[in-house]
Structures are given as structure tokens and as C-alpha cells.
């Protein structure tokens, strides 16, 4: 069995030269060798809401938000199926072990949730964005 490769995220706008009308959404495409469990954080009024989990197989994409993006910044966190962090950053937000939707990101542990460190995704105020997760170059 080969050791797992480290993972990194490449973040890019989802622009494709197709004759079909573009959908306004946030997508994550898994170009790594691992199955990913993905959570998203987004502004919700004066607070933030986190949602998860999407299971994204290698060479597959998942739609994390199906409506036009309203904010410039969104937040993503991902683990592999063994719980090892694949995408993690510096922004603390709440997650739960099973499917969840959590409003408010303070006192995660006191409220019975887990702390996770999300990466910040700058969508450049576009209504459509795709995050690509790729293996690190060796």
C-alpha cells in the first residue's frame, strides 16, 4: 500500500466555454486520490452558518450552494474518510460528526459541536465559483 499523498487546494473560477447558460453556484471538485468529506461556511445576516457533509469521490464534483453567491468570501473545510484534515486553514468554525447546519460560530465546544479551521475562499464577488482539490506535486 502506498502512503497517501499530501493534498492542496487550487481555487479558481468556474468559467467554461460551453454554449449552455452558466449556473450560479459554489462547487468543489476533487482531483485528489482520496474520498473527501466537505463542509462550507457562509455569511448569514450578521453571523455565519456552516453546513456539511458532502462526500466527494476522486474525480467528482459536488455543488455546495445552488444559488448565486451573494458574498465575496466563503469558507471550506475537508477531511478524508479517516478524519485526517485535507483542507484546513485559520478561520475557526463549528462542525458536527454527522450531517449538520449550525448557525453561529462561537463557543462550538460549549454548544456540543466540534471546532474546525476553515480556509477562506475569495470568490472575487462572482456568482459562480469552483474550488479544486488536487494532490500536491511530488
Secondary structure, DSSP 8 states (H G I E B T S, - for coil): ------EEEEEE------SS-----EEEEEESSS-EEEEEEEEETTEEEEEEEEEE-TTEEEEEE-S---SSEEEEEEEETTS-EEE--SEEEEE-SSSEEEE--SSTTTTT-EEEEEEEEE-TT-S-EEEEEEE---
